[in-house]
Amino acid sequence: MKIIVVGAGFSGLSAAYKLHKEGEEVVVLEARDRVGGRVYSKELSNGEVVEMGGEWIGDDDKLYHALIDDLGLTKIEVGIDFMVRQAMKGEAISVDDCIAINRKVNAKLVAYSEKEKEAMSIQDLLDQVELSPAHRLLISSRLQTSQGTTLDKVALRIIGGSFSTRDGQSAYHRIYGGNQALATSLAARLVEVVCHAPVIEIKQDLEGVIVRTEYEKFLADKVVLSVPVSVINKIKFTPELPEDIRRAMTVTKLGSGGKLSAVLTEEPPLLAKQDTDAPYWCWTGQLRDGVRKKAITAFCGSDHALKQLKVGDQNDDTWFESIQTNCPELQFSGEYIKKDWGEDPWVMGSYTAMDNEAYAAANAFSKPFQRIYFSGEHTSPDWSGTMNGALQSGVIVAERILAGRNE
Ligand SMILES: Cc1cc2nc3c(=O)[nH]c(=O)nc-3n(C[C@H](O)[C@H](O)[C@H](O)COP(=O)(O)OP(=O)(O)OC[C@H]3O[C@@H](n4cnc5c(N)ncnc54)[C@H](O)[C@@H]3O)c2cc1C
């Protein structure tokens, strides 16, 4: 069987890797000049590698950890708990306070039945929890940053373990040399990965599928479509995609997200600080056990934050200056890089922020449309918005294709 995988992000590559290991003929077509998609590692001028996209690998990201081992990559413990942050300004909030806030919200969350949660947003949950104004602001800002949109637009059911902080003891990891190494390692094990190959048309009939890029035409038996939901409509489909998929494409929105990484001249202390205005947060982390990276990274989420911090303007220092002001304990060299994912033509946003309508509609992606199978972080609320989820979606699609290979 010949399979074309469209998109060399984590979902496309994990599907391709599994299909290839099972002996299928796979060609991956990628629009960019690199693999990895929303996982994008960059080297700063001082040699430190930072993540401009997907960064945090959690304890529960089992498939990610397994692939790191399988591919012989090295992981490093960051030394920071993603869910425990100090407020940058205003009332001081201790680590113990952060843990207490998470516990309080979690207690409320687990008290709801699945049925009750069906109509609720994250905002509805927070409205029900008794918190001091400063504590409310910190938790709301943290969640809005991560979701990339206002919390009334995000289904409560996708929040998963967001408050189960394991009392500040969760371990988060990164891949040594950059998370993108997972993508390059997967691609290196495949026979054909073609970059600079944006797919513009997919035409299928009883005989097979024709996949066209601007310059070439590929024939296949099946296609894995792993491009972000926000850019599927750049491809022409014959026959047209069915109504339930088009509806899921319309109602599934991506949040807004941007990242900034700055060079430090001295090894920094470990820190994680949340700004409650924009909002954004920033953190340092370990290079290896006991040695800290000479870099700080920041993430901002939601339209409001990107606009206020002027993330898309490469000549504007507003965000960098804010980080410098709020982290006076660090020594900045003055150099930094930043990226606004809303301006990236191959995603036009950060990752899905599903409301209850999108949550229900996502089911349309779980079955193939004739010869086209759908993978990617957007294809299920069970794995939306994460690297592990993207990997998982690829494996599941590959398993579906393999299960039907004799049909
Ligand atoms: C700023 C940011 C921070 C994040 N932080 C985290 C984090 O800390 N932890 C975490 O787990 N997750 C994080 N994520 C989310 C995670 O990175 C994504 O969920 C995951 O990488 C998505 O993988 P994917 O394969 O579904 O999509 P993508 O990575 O977007 O891959 C899709 C690929 O399709 C290509 N493509 C698009 N159109 C075409 C076309 N027409 N023809 C050919 N190719 C095409 C794209 O170029 C891309 O390479 C973050 C994401 C962002 C943007």
The ligand as a Tripos MOL2 file, in Angstrom:
@<TRIPOS>MOLECULE
LIG
   53    58     1     0     0
SMALL
NO_CHARGES

@<TRIPOS>ATOM
      1 C1          3.7840   28.5180   20.9450 C.3       1 LIG1
      2 C2          3.3770   27.0980   21.2010 C.ar      1 LIG1
      3 C3          3.6720   26.5130   22.4140 C.ar      1 LIG1
      4 C4          3.2930   25.1880   22.6690 C.ar      1 LIG1
      5 N1          3.6520   24.6150   23.8540 N.ar      1 LIG1
      6 C5          3.3860   23.3000   24.0510 C.ar      1 LIG1
      7 C6          3.9010   22.6410   25.2030 C.ar      1 LIG1
      8 O1          4.6320   23.2410   25.9970 O.2       1 LIG1
      9 N2          3.6110   21.3290   25.3710 N.ar      1 LIG1
     10 C7          2.8520   20.6250   24.4570 C.ar      1 LIG1
     11 O2          2.6340   19.4270   24.6580 O.2       1 LIG1
     12 N3          2.3750   21.2370   23.3490 N.ar      1 LIG1
     13 C8          2.6280   22.5340   23.1190 C.ar      1 LIG1
     14 N4          2.1990   23.1490   21.9820 N.ar      1 LIG1
     15 C9          1.3090   22.4040   21.0700 C.3       1 LIG1
     16 C10         2.0440   21.4280   20.1650 C.3       1 LIG1
     17 O3          3.2040   22.0350   19.6500 O.3       1 LIG1
     18 C11         1.1040   21.0140   19.0300 C.3       1 LIG1
     19 O4         -0.0990   20.4980   19.5760 O.3       1 LIG1
     20 C12         1.6930   19.9530   18.1100 C.3       1 LIG1
     21 O5          3.0360   20.2150   17.7850 O.3       1 LIG1
     22 C13         0.8270   19.8820   16.8550 C.3       1 LIG1
     23 O6          1.3160   18.8760   15.9870 O.3       1 LIG1
     24 P1          0.5180   18.5530   14.6480 P.3       1 LIG1
     25 O7          1.2910   17.5290   13.9440 O.co2     1 LIG1
     26 O8         -0.8960   18.2860   14.9610 O.co2     1 LIG1
     27 O9          0.5170   19.9270   13.8260 O.3       1 LIG1
     28 P2          1.7440   20.7600   13.2240 P.3       1 LIG1
     29 O10         2.9130   20.6600   14.1150 O.co2     1 LIG1
     30 O11         1.2230   22.0930   12.9200 O.co2     1 LIG1
     31 O12         2.0960   19.9650   11.8850 O.3       1 LIG1
     32 C14         1.3580   20.1320   10.7150 C.3       1 LIG1
     33 C15         2.3190   20.2690    9.5480 C.3       1 LIG1
     34 O13         1.5590   20.4290    8.3420 O.3       1 LIG1
     35 C16         2.2560   21.3380    7.4970 C.3       1 LIG1
     36 N5          1.3210   21.8400    6.4880 N.ar      1 LIG1
     37 C17         0.3110   22.7360    6.6360 C.ar      1 LIG1
     38 N6         -0.3460   22.8990    5.4680 N.ar      1 LIG1
     39 C18         0.2620   22.0900    4.5690 C.ar      1 LIG1
     40 C19         0.0380   21.7990    3.1880 C.ar      1 LIG1
     41 N7         -0.9510   22.3650    2.4920 N.pl3     1 LIG1
     42 N8          0.8730   20.9120    2.5710 N.ar      1 LIG1
     43 C20         1.8780   20.3000    3.2540 C.ar      1 LIG1
     44 N9          2.1250   20.5390    4.5660 N.ar      1 LIG1
     45 C21         1.3220   21.4160    5.2100 C.ar      1 LIG1
     46 C22         2.7560   22.3830    8.4700 C.3       1 LIG1
     47 O14         3.7970   23.1450    7.9210 O.3       1 LIG1
     48 C23         3.1930   21.5080    9.6530 C.3       1 LIG1
     49 O15         4.5560   21.1440    9.5350 O.3       1 LIG1
     50 C24         2.5780   24.4590   21.6910 C.ar      1 LIG1
     51 C25         2.3020   25.0430   20.4520 C.ar      1 LIG1
     52 C26         2.6770   26.3560   20.2020 C.ar      1 LIG1
     53 C27         2.3790   26.9700   18.8580 C.3       1 LIG1
@<TRIPOS>BOND
     1     1     2 1
     2     2     3 ar
     3     2    52 ar
     4     3     4 ar
     5     4     5 ar
     6     4    50 ar
     7     5     6 ar
     8     6     7 ar
     9     6    13 1
    10     7     8 2
    11     7     9 ar
    12     9    10 ar
    13    10    11 2
    14    10    12 ar
    15    12    13 ar
    16    13    14 ar
    17    14    15 1
    18    14    50 ar
    19    15    16 1
    20    16    17 1
    21    16    18 1
    22    18    19 1
    23    18    20 1
    24    20    21 1
    25    20    22 1
    26    22    23 1
    27    23    24 1
    28    24    25 2
    29    24    26 1
    30    24    27 1
    31    27    28 1
    32    28    29 2
    33    28    30 1
    34    28    31 1
    35    31    32 1
    36    32    33 1
    37    33    34 1
    38    33    48 1
    39    34    35 1
    40    35    36 1
    41    35    46 1
    42    36    37 ar
    43    36    45 ar
    44    37    38 ar
    45    38    39 ar
    46    39    40 ar
    47    39    45 ar
    48    40    41 1
    49    40    42 ar
    50    42    43 ar
    51    43    44 ar
    52    44    45 ar
    53    46    47 1
    54    46    48 1
    55    48    49 1
    56    50    51 ar
    57    51    52 ar
    58    52    53 1
@<TRIPOS>SUBSTRUCTURE
     1 LIG1         1 GROUP 0 **** ****
